[in-house]
Amino acid sequence: MSFVIRAARPEDLQPIYEMAKLTGGGFTNLPADRKSLQSKIERSTEAFARTEDSVEDELFVLVLENTRTREIRGTCQLLTRVGQKWPFYSYRLSTLTQHSAELEQTFRAEILSLVTDLEGSCEVGGLFLHPGERAGGLGLLLARSRYLFIAMHRARFTDRILAELRGVIDEAGDSPFWDSIAGRFFGMSFDEADTFNALRGNQFIADLMPKHPVYVAMLSDAARHVLGRPNVSGRAAMRMLENEGFAYENYVDIFDGGPTMTARTDQVHSIRKSRDAVLGGTADDGALALVATGRLADFRCAYGHVADRGDTVALDAEAAGLLGVGAGDAIRWIER
């Protein structure tokens, strides 16, 4: 396989922009706006260039490159600590229990409260794989490469991690959840609000969003039906997150009602179970694994066959060539 994950570079702007135009909207971390994407790549370049091991408000952008064609066919992002420039808002779904002695009945109502509980978490997001490459496990490579990057730069990330899944958007590009709550206060469509958020941040949410809890029973049937559910295209991503140890803990996106998944960073499967090793040589008898090497801008990750030899590991020659590693080099790996 000729695909490798590496740090995004300024020259990757155009292919990332072309992929952003294919997302279909509702993808805040990957807006189809060249200026915004350029700003992200510049911010990422600064993060890769900083060598101090401390947590700052940073963004890392990775890309999936076909080394044979030199085409960029996917991208993903890591944010080290959210909610620093703008508040990180979520809706938290909870239950309010009330008892009436006169009626001799207990009533339980689900309510949505606007919170910043997840502020300060690190985040994995912005994952997009070109439609022409959705086979061969490349989506899994993109997703899990982020956790190997975190494991290899652990001091740059906080102890809680989150992932926001896109909520349900109908064929017209509208969000039933947005239309039932925020759309009534903002005078703009879901697409307009989502684009504004992607380009200029969500301070306008703090300015205009109603601060009082919202009773779920007062939402439209369509909004209640999609609350906490991922879009059709996000169901596989939700399963991958669950396999990594993420859980849905009743936090939903304020725009489309999609689920926010959370975990303790050190308990994420690909972080906790991946292993550091020294490469002893090449061999073709190993198990298929994700293999990463390099620090910061030199980070690379690809599929390879790894054979554990005790003090060292052996890696198949093709993967060693993709990663640019040889005997004596350090890698981190986890079985697929």
C-alpha positions as CSV (number, residue, x, y, z in Angstrom):
1,M,0.0,0.0,0.0
2,S,1.4,3.4,-1.0
3,F,-0.5,5.6,1.4
4,V,1.1,7.5,4.3
5,I,-0.1,10.0,6.9
6,R,2.1,13.1,7.3
7,A,2.0,16.7,8.5
8,A,0.1,19.1,6.2
9,R,2.2,21.6,4.3
10,P,1.3,25.0,2.7
11,E,1.3,23.3,-0.7
12,D,-1.5,21.0,0.4
13,L,-4.0,23.9,0.6
14,Q,-5.6,23.3,-2.8
15,P,-6.3,19.6,-2.4
16,I,-7.6,20.1,1.1
17,Y,-9.9,22.9,-0.3
18,E,-11.1,20.5,-3.0
19,M,-12.0,17.9,-0.4
20,A,-13.7,20.4,1.8
21,K,-16.1,21.2,-1.1
22,L,-17.1,17.5,-1.1
23,T,-18.2,17.4,2.6
24,G,-21.8,18.6,2.0
25,G,-21.8,21.1,4.8
26,G,-22.1,20.8,8.5
27,F,-18.4,20.1,8.8
28,T,-17.1,23.0,11.0
29,N,-13.5,21.9,11.2
30,L,-13.2,21.6,7.4
31,P,-15.0,24.6,5.8
32,A,-15.0,25.1,2.1
33,D,-13.2,28.4,2.4
34,R,-9.7,28.9,1.2
35,K,-8.8,31.7,3.6
36,S,-10.0,29.7,6.6
37,L,-8.2,26.6,5.5
38,Q,-5.0,28.5,4.8
39,S,-5.2,29.9,8.3
40,K,-5.6,26.4,9.7
41,I,-2.5,25.2,7.8
42,E,-0.5,28.2,9.0
43,R,-1.5,27.5,12.6
44,S,-0.7,23.9,12.2
45,T,2.8,24.7,10.7
46,E,3.5,26.8,13.8
47,A,2.4,24.0,16.1
48,F,4.7,21.5,14.3
49,A,7.5,24.0,14.6
50,R,7.2,24.5,18.4
51,T,9.4,22.0,20.2
52,E,8.5,22.6,23.8
53,D,6.6,19.8,25.5
54,S,3.7,21.7,27.1
55,V,0.0,22.1,26.5
56,E,-0.9,25.2,24.5
57,D,-3.9,26.1,22.3
58,E,-2.7,24.4,19.1
59,L,-4.0,22.7,16.0
60,F,-2.3,19.9,14.1
61,V,-3.4,19.1,10.6
62,L,-2.5,15.7,9.0
63,V,-3.0,14.5,5.4
64,L,-3.2,11.2,3.7
65,E,-0.9,11.1,0.7
66,N,-0.7,8.5,-2.1
67,T,3.1,8.4,-2.5
68,R,2.9,7.0,-6.0
69,T,0.7,9.7,-7.4
70,R,1.5,12.4,-4.9
71,E,-2.2,13.1,-4.5
72,I,-3.7,14.2,-1.1
73,R,-6.7,11.9,-0.5
74,G,-7.7,12.6,3.1
75,T,-7.1,14.8,6.1
76,C,-7.7,14.9,9.8
77,Q,-7.0,17.3,12.7
78,L,-6.1,17.4,16.4
79,L,-6.8,20.3,18.7
80,T,-4.7,20.3,21.9
81,R,-7.1,22.3,24.2
82,V,-10.4,23.6,23.0
83,G,-12.3,26.6,24.3
84,Q,-9.4,29.0,24.7
85,K,-10.1,31.6,22.1
86,W,-13.9,31.1,22.2
87,P,-16.0,29.2,24.7
88,F,-16.7,25.6,23.7
89,Y,-20.4,25.2,24.0
90,S,-22.4,22.0,24.2
91,Y,-25.9,21.1,25.2
92,R,-26.0,18.6,28.1
93,L,-29.1,16.4,28.1
94,S,-30.3,15.7,31.7
95,T,-33.5,14.7,33.5
96,L,-35.5,16.8,35.9
97,T,-37.8,14.9,38.3
98,Q,-40.7,16.6,39.9
99,H,-43.4,15.1,42.2
100,S,-46.9,16.3,42.7
101,A,-48.4,15.2,46.1
102,E,-51.9,16.4,45.0
103,L,-51.8,14.3,41.8
104,E,-49.8,11.5,43.4
105,Q,-47.6,11.4,40.3
106,T,-44.0,11.8,39.5
107,F,-43.0,13.6,36.3
108,R,-39.6,13.3,34.6
109,A,-38.7,15.8,32.0
110,E,-35.6,15.8,29.7
111,I,-34.0,19.1,29.5
112,L,-31.1,20.6,27.4
113,S,-28.7,23.0,29.2
114,L,-26.1,25.2,27.5
115,V,-22.8,24.3,29.1
116,T,-19.0,24.6,28.7
117,D,-18.2,21.4,30.6
118,L,-15.9,20.1,27.9
119,E,-13.8,23.2,27.7
120,G,-10.1,22.4,28.0
121,S,-10.3,19.0,26.4
122,C,-8.3,18.0,23.4
123,E,-10.2,17.0,20.3
124,V,-9.9,14.8,17.3
125,G,-11.9,16.0,14.3
126,G,-11.8,17.3,10.8
127,L,-11.5,13.7,9.4
128,F,-12.4,13.5,5.7
129,L,-11.5,10.7,3.2
130,H,-11.9,11.3,-0.5
131,P,-14.9,9.4,-1.8
132,G,-12.7,7.6,-4.3
133,E,-10.6,6.0,-1.5
134,R,-13.2,4.6,0.8
135,A,-11.9,1.1,0.7
136,G,-8.9,-0.7,2.0
137,G,-9.1,0.6,5.6
138,L,-7.8,4.1,4.8
139,G,-10.5,5.7,7.0
140,L,-9.3,3.6,9.9
141,L,-5.7,4.6,9.1
142,L,-6.6,8.3,9.2
143,A,-8.6,8.0,12.4
144,R,-6.1,5.9,14.4
145,S,-3.0,7.8,13.2
146,R,-4.2,10.7,15.4
147,Y,-4.0,8.5,18.5
148,L,-0.5,7.4,17.7
149,F,0.5,11.0,17.2
150,I,-1.0,11.9,20.6
151,A,0.8,8.9,22.2
152,M,4.1,10.1,20.7
153,H,3.5,13.7,21.8
154,R,1.6,13.1,25.0
155,A,2.8,16.2,26.8
156,R,1.2,18.4,24.2
157,F,-2.4,17.1,24.9
158,T,-4.8,17.3,27.9
159,D,-6.2,14.4,29.9
160,R,-9.7,14.4,28.4
161,I,-10.4,13.9,24.7
162,L,-13.6,14.5,22.7
163,A,-14.9,14.0,19.2
164,E,-17.9,15.7,17.7
165,L,-20.0,13.7,15.3
166,R,-22.1,15.5,12.6
167,G,-25.8,15.4,13.4
168,V,-28.6,14.6,11.1
169,I,-29.0,17.0,8.1
170,D,-31.8,16.5,5.7
171,E,-31.7,16.3,1.9
172,A,-32.2,20.1,1.6
173,G,-29.2,20.7,3.9
174,D,-31.3,21.8,6.8
175,S,-30.9,20.6,10.4
176,P,-34.2,19.7,12.2
177,F,-32.5,20.4,15.5
178,W,-31.3,23.9,14.6
179,D,-34.6,24.8,13.1
180,S,-36.4,23.8,16.3
181,I,-34.2,25.8,18.8
182,A,-31.5,28.2,17.7
183,G,-32.9,29.0,14.3
184,R,-35.8,30.8,16.0
185,F,-33.4,33.2,17.7
186,F,-30.7,33.8,15.2
187,G,-32.6,34.7,12.0
188,M,-30.3,32.5,9.9
189,S,-30.4,29.1,8.4
190,F,-28.4,26.2,9.7
191,D,-25.9,26.4,6.8
192,E,-25.4,30.1,7.4
193,A,-24.8,29.7,11.1
194,D,-22.5,26.7,10.6
195,T,-20.4,28.6,8.0
196,F,-20.3,31.7,10.3
197,N,-19.1,29.5,13.2
198,A,-16.4,27.8,11.0
199,L,-15.0,31.1,9.8
200,R,-15.5,33.5,12.7
201,G,-16.0,31.4,15.8
202,N,-19.0,30.9,18.0
203,Q,-19.0,34.0,20.2
204,F,-22.3,34.9,18.6
205,I,-23.8,31.9,20.4
206,A,-22.9,33.4,23.7
207,D,-24.4,36.7,22.6
208,L,-27.7,35.4,21.3
209,M,-28.4,31.9,22.5
210,P,-31.1,31.5,25.2
211,K,-29.4,30.7,28.5
212,H,-32.4,29.0,30.1
213,P,-32.8,25.2,29.9
214,V,-34.9,23.9,27.0
215,Y,-37.5,21.2,27.6
216,V,-37.0,18.4,25.0
217,A,-40.8,17.9,25.0
218,M,-41.2,21.3,23.5
219,L,-39.0,20.5,20.5
220,S,-40.5,19.4,17.2
221,D,-41.0,15.7,16.5
222,A,-38.2,15.9,13.9
223,A,-35.8,17.5,16.4
224,R,-36.5,15.0,19.1
225,H,-36.0,12.2,16.7
226,V,-32.4,13.3,15.7
227,L,-31.3,14.4,19.2
228,G,-27.9,12.7,20.0
229,R,-27.9,10.7,16.7
230,P,-25.1,11.0,14.1
231,N,-25.7,11.6,10.5
232,V,-25.9,8.4,8.3
233,S,-22.3,9.0,7.1
234,G,-21.1,9.3,10.8
235,R,-22.4,5.9,12.1
236,A,-19.2,4.1,11.1
237,A,-17.2,6.8,12.7
238,M,-19.2,6.4,15.9
239,R,-18.5,2.7,16.0
240,M,-14.8,3.4,15.5
241,L,-14.8,5.8,18.4
242,E,-16.6,3.3,20.6
243,N,-14.0,0.7,19.8
244,E,-11.4,3.2,21.0
245,G,-13.2,3.6,24.3
246,F,-15.1,6.8,23.6
247,A,-18.6,7.1,25.0
248,Y,-21.7,9.3,24.5
249,E,-22.4,11.0,27.8
250,N,-25.4,13.1,26.9
251,Y,-23.5,16.0,25.3
252,V,-24.7,17.2,21.9
253,D,-23.7,19.8,19.4
254,I,-25.5,23.1,19.7
255,F,-26.0,23.4,16.0
256,D,-27.2,20.0,14.7
257,G,-27.8,18.0,17.9
258,G,-25.2,15.4,16.9
259,P,-23.5,13.4,19.7
260,T,-20.2,14.4,21.3
261,M,-18.1,11.4,22.3
262,T,-15.6,11.7,25.2
263,A,-12.9,9.6,26.8
264,R,-9.9,9.9,29.1
265,T,-7.0,10.4,26.8
266,D,-4.7,7.7,28.4
267,Q,-7.6,5.2,28.2
268,V,-8.1,5.5,24.4
269,H,-7.3,2.0,23.0
270,S,-4.8,3.0,20.4
271,I,-2.9,5.2,22.9
272,R,-3.0,2.7,25.8
273,K,-2.2,-0.4,23.7
274,S,0.3,0.9,21.2
275,R,4.0,0.1,21.9
276,D,7.3,1.8,21.3
277,A,9.9,-0.4,19.6
278,V,13.3,-0.3,17.9
279,L,13.4,-1.6,14.3
280,G,15.8,-4.5,14.0
281,G,15.4,-5.1,10.3
282,T,12.9,-6.1,7.6
283,A,10.7,-9.2,7.3
284,D,7.4,-10.1,5.7
285,D,6.0,-12.5,8.4
286,G,4.4,-10.0,10.8
287,A,0.9,-9.1,11.7
288,L,-0.8,-6.1,9.9
289,A,-0.4,-3.0,12.1
290,L,-0.4,0.7,12.1
291,V,3.2,2.0,12.4
292,A,4.3,5.5,13.1
293,T,7.6,7.2,13.4
294,G,9.1,10.7,13.6
295,R,8.5,13.7,15.8
296,L,6.2,16.7,15.0
297,A,6.6,17.7,11.3
298,D,8.6,14.5,10.6
299,F,5.7,12.3,11.8
300,R,4.6,9.6,9.4
301,C,2.2,6.7,9.8
302,A,1.3,3.8,7.5
303,Y,0.1,0.2,7.5
304,G,2.9,-2.4,7.7
305,H,3.5,-5.9,8.8
306,V,5.3,-6.0,12.2
307,A,6.9,-9.1,13.7
308,D,7.9,-8.9,17.4
309,R,11.4,-10.2,17.9
310,G,11.6,-9.5,21.6
311,D,14.2,-6.7,21.9
312,T,13.4,-5.4,18.4
313,V,10.7,-5.7,15.8
314,A,10.9,-6.4,12.1
315,L,8.9,-4.5,9.5
316,D,8.1,-5.3,5.9
317,A,10.3,-3.6,3.4
318,E,7.5,-1.7,1.7
319,A,6.3,-0.1,4.9
320,A,9.9,0.7,6.0
321,G,10.4,2.5,2.7
322,L,7.2,4.5,3.1
323,L,8.1,5.6,6.6
324,G,11.8,6.1,5.7
325,V,13.0,4.0,8.6
326,G,15.8,1.4,8.9
327,A,17.5,-0.7,11.5
328,G,18.0,1.1,14.8
329,D,15.2,3.6,14.3
330,A,12.3,4.1,16.8
331,I,8.7,3.3,15.9
332,R,5.4,3.1,17.6
333,W,2.9,0.4,16.5
334,I,-0.4,-1.3,17.2
335,E,-2.0,-4.2,15.5
336,R,-4.8,-3.4,13.2
